[in-house]
Amino acid sequence: SHYEEGPGKNLPFSVENKWTLLVKMCLFFGSAFSVPFLIVRHQLLKQ
Amino acid sequence: VHSMPPEVELGIMEKAIGLTSCFVSLFLPAGWILSHLEDYKRPE
């Protein structure tokens, strides 16, 4: 079988639009970075 | 495999918006929670 070749063609997300990509990256990395802080908040509120 | 120069060079405004968005999305939620840590603690 043959797959499309070239920049961005072997990724599970689209890099066609830079602003869409920026939003996706902000959500992906931002949500992951905030998880430990949210856990601390959750634990403090639980007491 | 070989790379080429960008088809469209990013402008200064686009770089600023992109970098600012990255930093804000990383540090705003964390900063919000860290600055309100005392509010989350219950008085004994």
Backbone of each chain as nested JSON, in Angstrom:
{
  "chains": [
    {"id": "A", "residues": [
      {"number": 1, "name": "SER", "atoms": {"N": [0.846, -1.202, 0.0], "CA": [0.0, 0.0, 0.0], "C": [0.873, 1.24, 0.0]}},
      {"number": 2, "name": "HIS", "atoms": {"N": [0.287, 2.346, -0.423], "CA": [1.053, 3.574, -0.527], "C": [0.426, 4.669, 0.342]}},
      {"number": 3, "name": "TYR", "atoms": {"N": [1.282, 5.372, 1.07], "CA": [0.819, 6.472, 1.899], "C": [1.323, 7.79, 1.324]}},
      {"number": 4, "name": "GLU", "atoms": {"N": [0.576, 8.856, 1.627], "CA": [1.015, 10.182, 1.19], "C": [2.334, 10.538, 1.857]}},
      {"number": 5, "name": "GLU", "atoms": {"N": [3.187, 11.197, 1.125], "CA": [4.476, 11.595, 1.675], "C": [4.567, 13.11, 1.77]}},
      {"number": 6, "name": "GLY", "atoms": {"N": [5.533, 13.574, 2.559], "CA": [5.767, 15.009, 2.674], "C": [5.503, 15.527, 4.061]}},
      {"number": 7, "name": "PRO", "atoms": {"N": [5.876, 16.797, 4.315], "CA": [5.734, 17.387, 5.634], "C": [4.285, 17.382, 6.116]}},
      {"number": 8, "name": "GLY", "atoms": {"N": [4.079, 16.864, 7.335], "CA": [2.756, 16.872, 7.93], "C": [1.86, 15.745, 7.477]}},
      {"number": 9, "name": "LYS", "atoms": {"N": [2.321, 14.915, 6.569], "CA": [1.452, 13.866, 6.024], "C": [1.512, 12.586, 6.852]}},
      {"number": 10, "name": "ASN", "atoms": {"N": [2.503, 12.486, 7.763], "CA": [2.621, 11.273, 8.574], "C": [2.261, 11.549, 10.03]}},
      {"number": 11, "name": "LEU", "atoms": {"N": [1.418, 12.565, 10.264], "CA": [1.037, 12.937, 11.619], "C": [-0.438, 12.647, 11.849]}},
      {"number": 12, "name": "PRO", "atoms": {"N": [-0.826, 12.326, 13.117], "CA": [-2.233, 12.059, 13.41], "C": [-3.063, 13.326, 13.594]}},
      {"number": 13, "name": "PHE", "atoms": {"N": [-2.525, 14.479, 13.241], "CA": [-3.292, 15.734, 13.314], "C": [-2.884, 16.585, 12.12]}},
      {"number": 14, "name": "SER", "atoms": {"N": [-3.707, 17.597, 11.822], "CA": [-3.459, 18.436, 10.656], "C": [-2.569, 19.617, 11.017]}},
      {"number": 15, "name": "VAL", "atoms": {"N": [-1.591, 19.902, 10.184], "CA": [-0.759, 21.093, 10.376], "C": [-1.003, 22.075, 9.22]}},
      {"number": 16, "name": "GLU", "atoms": {"N": [-2.152, 21.88, 8.569], "CA": [-2.476, 22.693, 7.401], "C": [-2.667, 24.164, 7.785]}},
      {"number": 17, "name": "ASN", "atoms": {"N": [-3.441, 24.367, 8.867], "CA": [-3.732, 25.733, 9.312], "C": [-2.957, 26.03, 10.583]}},
      {"number": 18, "name": "LYS", "atoms": {"N": [-2.111, 27.061, 10.588], "CA": [-1.228, 27.312, 11.732], "C": [-1.997, 27.749, 12.966]}},
      {"number": 19, "name": "TRP", "atoms": {"N": [-3.138, 28.436, 12.784], "CA": [-3.9, 28.907, 13.95], "C": [-4.669, 27.772, 14.595]}},
      {"number": 20, "name": "THR", "atoms": {"N": [-5.197, 26.883, 13.749], "CA": [-5.825, 25.683, 14.311], "C": [-4.799, 24.866, 15.07]}},
      {"number": 21, "name": "LEU", "atoms": {"N": [-3.609, 24.751, 14.499], "CA": [-2.551, 23.984, 15.156], "C": [-2.155, 24.636, 16.479]}},
      {"number": 22, "name": "LEU", "atoms": {"N": [-2.1, 25.962, 16.507], "CA": [-1.743, 26.665, 17.748], "C": [-2.76, 26.375, 18.846]}},
      {"number": 23, "name": "VAL", "atoms": {"N": [-4.047, 26.435, 18.488], "CA": [-5.092, 26.16, 19.476], "C": [-4.977, 24.724, 19.979]}},
      {"number": 24, "name": "LYS", "atoms": {"N": [-4.785, 23.79, 19.062], "CA": [-4.677, 22.382, 19.455], "C": [-3.481, 22.171, 20.381]}},
      {"number": 25, "name": "MET", "atoms": {"N": [-2.333, 22.753, 20.044], "CA": [-1.14, 22.57, 20.863], "C": [-1.312, 23.201, 22.229]}},
      {"number": 26, "name": "CYS", "atoms": {"N": [-1.948, 24.397, 22.273], "CA": [-2.177, 25.056, 23.563], "C": [-3.06, 24.178, 24.444]}},
      {"number": 27, "name": "LEU", "atoms": {"N": [-4.121, 23.601, 23.872], "CA": [-5.009, 22.753, 24.654], "C": [-4.292, 21.479, 25.101]}},
      {"number": 28, "name": "PHE", "atoms": {"N": [-3.541, 20.865, 24.207], "CA": [-2.866, 19.599, 24.505], "C": [-1.828, 19.785, 25.61]}},
      {"number": 29, "name": "PHE", "atoms": {"N": [-0.897, 20.722, 25.396], "CA": [0.181, 20.908, 26.373], "C": [-0.313, 21.648, 27.612]}},
      {"number": 30, "name": "GLY", "atoms": {"N": [-1.216, 22.613, 27.412], "CA": [-1.728, 23.372, 28.549], "C": [-2.507, 22.499, 29.51]}},
      {"number": 31, "name": "SER", "atoms": {"N": [-3.366, 21.629, 28.977], "CA": [-4.155, 20.775, 29.86], "C": [-3.248, 19.793, 30.593]}},
      {"number": 32, "name": "ALA", "atoms": {"N": [-2.255, 19.238, 29.899], "CA": [-1.361, 18.281, 30.541], "C": [-0.552, 18.944, 31.652]}},
      {"number": 33, "name": "PHE", "atoms": {"N": [-0.084, 20.187, 31.407], "CA": [0.74, 20.868, 32.409], "C": [-0.077, 21.245, 33.637]}},
      {"number": 34, "name": "SER", "atoms": {"N": [-1.395, 21.475, 33.456], "CA": [-2.204, 21.949, 34.576], "C": [-2.696, 20.801, 35.456]}},
      {"number": 35, "name": "VAL", "atoms": {"N": [-2.562, 19.557, 34.989], "CA": [-3.104, 18.426, 35.748], "C": [-2.543, 18.338, 37.172]}},
      {"number": 36, "name": "PRO", "atoms": {"N": [-1.204, 18.365, 37.393], "CA": [-0.705, 18.263, 38.767], "C": [-1.181, 19.392, 39.67]}},
      {"number": 37, "name": "PHE", "atoms": {"N": [-1.337, 20.597, 39.092], "CA": [-1.824, 21.714, 39.895], "C": [-3.284, 21.491, 40.278]}},
      {"number": 38, "name": "LEU", "atoms": {"N": [-4.081, 20.976, 39.33], "CA": [-5.476, 20.691, 39.628], "C": [-5.602, 19.602, 40.683]}},
      {"number": 39, "name": "ILE", "atoms": {"N": [-4.66, 18.643, 40.66], "CA": [-4.689, 17.573, 41.669], "C": [-4.428, 18.158, 43.057]}},
      {"number": 40, "name": "VAL", "atoms": {"N": [-3.421, 19.053, 43.157], "CA": [-3.118, 19.688, 44.444], "C": [-4.339, 20.457, 44.947]}},
      {"number": 41, "name": "ARG", "atoms": {"N": [-4.99, 21.204, 44.037], "CA": [-6.174, 21.968, 44.415], "C": [-7.273, 21.033, 44.925]}},
      {"number": 42, "name": "HIS", "atoms": {"N": [-7.457, 19.943, 44.203], "CA": [-8.485, 18.976, 44.584], "C": [-8.205, 18.398, 45.975]}},
      {"number": 43, "name": "GLN", "atoms": {"N": [-6.928, 18.037, 46.221], "CA": [-6.569, 17.444, 47.504], "C": [-6.752, 18.437, 48.646]}},
      {"number": 44, "name": "LEU", "atoms": {"N": [-6.388, 19.714, 48.406], "CA": [-6.519, 20.724, 49.459], "C": [-7.996, 20.982, 49.777]}},
      {"number": 45, "name": "LEU", "atoms": {"N": [-8.828, 21.013, 48.748], "CA": [-10.25, 21.289, 48.965], "C": [-10.946, 20.117, 49.645]}},
      {"number": 46, "name": "LYS", "atoms": {"N": [-10.363, 18.931, 49.528], "CA": [-11.001, 17.727, 50.06], "C": [-10.949, 17.682, 51.574]}},
      {"number": 47, "name": "GLN", "atoms": {"N": [-9.89, 18.325, 52.147], "CA": [-9.711, 18.235, 53.598], "C": [-10.862, 18.887, 54.367]}}
    ]},
    {"id": "B", "residues": [
      {"number": 1, "name": "VAL", "atoms": {"N": [16.016, 12.113, 2.858], "CA": [15.247, 13.148, 3.561], "C": [16.005, 14.46, 3.475]}},
      {"number": 2, "name": "HIS", "atoms": {"N": [15.322, 15.488, 3.033], "CA": [15.954, 16.807, 2.999], "C": [14.918, 17.863, 3.33]}},
      {"number": 3, "name": "SER", "atoms": {"N": [15.385, 18.934, 3.945], "CA": [14.46, 20.006, 4.328], "C": [14.644, 21.194, 3.406]}},
      {"number": 4, "name": "MET", "atoms": {"N": [13.627, 22.056, 3.426], "CA": [13.671, 23.245, 2.574], "C": [13.311, 24.463, 3.415]}},
      {"number": 5, "name": "PRO", "atoms": {"N": [13.649, 25.635, 2.947], "CA": [13.226, 26.828, 3.67], "C": [11.702, 26.927, 3.685]}},
      {"number": 6, "name": "PRO", "atoms": {"N": [11.126, 27.63, 4.688], "CA": [9.673, 27.7, 4.798], "C": [9.036, 28.323, 3.562]}},
      {"number": 7, "name": "GLU", "atoms": {"N": [7.839, 27.796, 3.212], "CA": [7.131, 28.355, 2.056], "C": [6.696, 29.788, 2.341]}},
      {"number": 8, "name": "VAL", "atoms": {"N": [6.222, 30.005, 3.59], "CA": [5.816, 31.35, 3.998], "C": [6.52, 31.681, 5.302]}},
      {"number": 9, "name": "GLU", "atoms": {"N": [7.3, 32.741, 5.321], "CA": [8.001, 33.147, 6.548], "C": [6.995, 33.77, 7.52]}},
      {"number": 10, "name": "LEU", "atoms": {"N": [7.155, 33.448, 8.834], "CA": [6.251, 34.008, 9.833], "C": [6.6, 35.466, 10.094]}},
      {"number": 11, "name": "GLY", "atoms": {"N": [5.581, 36.297, 10.233], "CA": [5.797, 37.691, 10.567], "C": [6.041, 37.864, 12.043]}},
      {"number": 12, "name": "ILE", "atoms": {"N": [6.502, 39.048, 12.434], "CA": [6.805, 39.307, 13.854], "C": [5.55, 39.205, 14.703]}},
      {"number": 13, "name": "MET", "atoms": {"N": [4.412, 39.636, 14.133], "CA": [3.142, 39.591, 14.879], "C": [2.715, 38.143, 15.12]}},
      {"number": 14, "name": "GLU", "atoms": {"N": [2.864, 37.308, 14.081], "CA": [2.47, 35.905, 14.236], "C": [3.345, 35.202, 15.261]}},
      {"number": 15, "name": "LYS", "atoms": {"N": [4.637, 35.492, 15.247], "CA": [5.54, 34.903, 16.246], "C": [5.124, 35.335, 17.644]}},
      {"number": 16, "name": "ALA", "atoms": {"N": [4.829, 36.627, 17.786], "CA": [4.452, 37.144, 19.108], "C": [3.173, 36.47, 19.599]}},
      {"number": 17, "name": "ILE", "atoms": {"N": [2.177, 36.379, 18.721], "CA": [0.913, 35.752, 19.122], "C": [1.137, 34.29, 19.485]}},
      {"number": 18, "name": "GLY", "atoms": {"N": [1.908, 33.585, 18.688], "CA": [2.146, 32.165, 18.933], "C": [2.872, 31.926, 20.245]}},
      {"number": 19, "name": "LEU", "atoms": {"N": [3.967, 32.642, 20.467], "CA": [4.738, 32.44, 21.695], "C": [3.925, 32.842, 22.919]}},
      {"number": 20, "name": "THR", "atoms": {"N": [3.214, 33.978, 22.832], "CA": [2.409, 34.426, 23.963], "C": [1.329, 33.403, 24.302]}},
      {"number": 21, "name": "SER", "atoms": {"N": [0.651, 32.875, 23.27], "CA": [-0.387, 31.871, 23.514], "C": [0.196, 30.656, 24.211]}},
      {"number": 22, "name": "CYS", "atoms": {"N": [1.369, 30.194, 23.775], "CA": [1.996, 29.031, 24.393], "C": [2.285, 29.287, 25.873]}},
      {"number": 23, "name": "PHE", "atoms": {"N": [2.885, 30.444, 26.165], "CA": [3.237, 30.739, 27.55], "C": [1.992, 30.921, 28.405]}},
      {"number": 24, "name": "VAL", "atoms": {"N": [0.996, 31.62, 27.879], "CA": [-0.227, 31.847, 28.649], "C": [-0.935, 30.534, 28.942]}},
      {"number": 25, "name": "SER", "atoms": {"N": [-1.058, 29.675, 27.925], "CA": [-1.781, 28.419, 28.127], "C": [-1.035, 27.511, 29.093]}},
      {"number": 26, "name": "LEU", "atoms": {"N": [0.299, 27.639, 29.166], "CA": [1.052, 26.813, 30.112], "C": [0.957, 27.364, 31.529]}},
      {"number": 27, "name": "PHE", "atoms": {"N": [1.188, 28.667, 31.671], "CA": [1.418, 29.213, 33.016], "C": [0.203, 29.873, 33.642]}},
      {"number": 28, "name": "LEU", "atoms": {"N": [-0.837, 30.193, 32.864], "CA": [-2.002, 30.854, 33.464], "C": [-2.768, 29.936, 34.416]}},
      {"number": 29, "name": "PRO", "atoms": {"N": [-3.132, 28.709, 34.014], "CA": [-3.855, 27.843, 34.955], "C": [-3.019, 27.523, 36.19]}},
      {"number": 30, "name": "ALA", "atoms": {"N": [-1.724, 27.217, 35.987], "CA": [-0.851, 26.901, 37.12], "C": [-0.717, 28.112, 38.038]}},
      {"number": 31, "name": "GLY", "atoms": {"N": [-0.508, 29.287, 37.46], "CA": [-0.354, 30.493, 38.261], "C": [-1.612, 30.826, 39.03]}},
      {"number": 32, "name": "TRP", "atoms": {"N": [-2.748, 30.613, 38.395], "CA": [-4.033, 30.873, 39.062], "C": [-4.166, 29.999, 40.311]}},
      {"number": 33, "name": "ILE", "atoms": {"N": [-3.873, 28.714, 40.159], "CA": [-4.012, 27.804, 41.291], "C": [-2.987, 28.124, 42.367]}},
      {"number": 34, "name": "LEU", "atoms": {"N": [-1.719, 28.372, 41.986], "CA": [-0.68, 28.666, 42.978], "C": [-0.987, 29.944, 43.731]}},
      {"number": 35, "name": "SER", "atoms": {"N": [-1.573, 30.94, 43.063], "CA": [-1.841, 32.202, 43.734], "C": [-3.064, 32.105, 44.642]}},
      {"number": 36, "name": "HIS", "atoms": {"N": [-3.863, 31.044, 44.487], "CA": [-5.043, 30.881, 45.338], "C": [-4.905, 29.702, 46.297]}},
      {"number": 37, "name": "LEU", "atoms": {"N": [-3.653, 29.257, 46.529], "CA": [-3.448, 28.082, 47.371], "C": [-4.05, 28.279, 48.761]}},
      {"number": 38, "name": "GLU", "atoms": {"N": [-3.88, 29.488, 49.314], "CA": [-4.368, 29.728, 50.673], "C": [-5.888, 29.603, 50.755]}},
      {"number": 39, "name": "ASP", "atoms": {"N": [-6.562, 29.978, 49.662], "CA": [-8.027, 29.901, 49.663], "C": [-8.525, 28.464, 49.72]}},
      {"number": 40, "name": "TYR", "atoms": {"N": [-7.687, 27.531, 49.244], "CA": [-8.122, 26.138, 49.189], "C": [-7.932, 25.432, 50.529]}},
      {"number": 41, "name": "LYS", "atoms": {"N": [-7.099, 26.046, 51.416], "CA": [-6.85, 25.396, 52.699], "C": [-7.985, 25.711, 53.663]}},
      {"number": 42, "name": "ARG", "atoms": {"N": [-8.506, 24.681, 54.304], "CA": [-9.579, 24.862, 55.268], "C": [-8.968, 25.248, 56.618]}},
      {"number": 43, "name": "PRO", "atoms": {"N": [-9.596, 26.18, 57.34], "CA": [-9.111, 26.475, 58.7], "C": [-9.377, 25.286, 59.601]}},
      {"number": 44, "name": "GLU", "atoms": {"N": [-8.366, 24.982, 60.463], "CA": [-8.469, 23.789, 61.317], "C": [-9.583, 23.972, 62.329]}}
    ]}
  ]
}
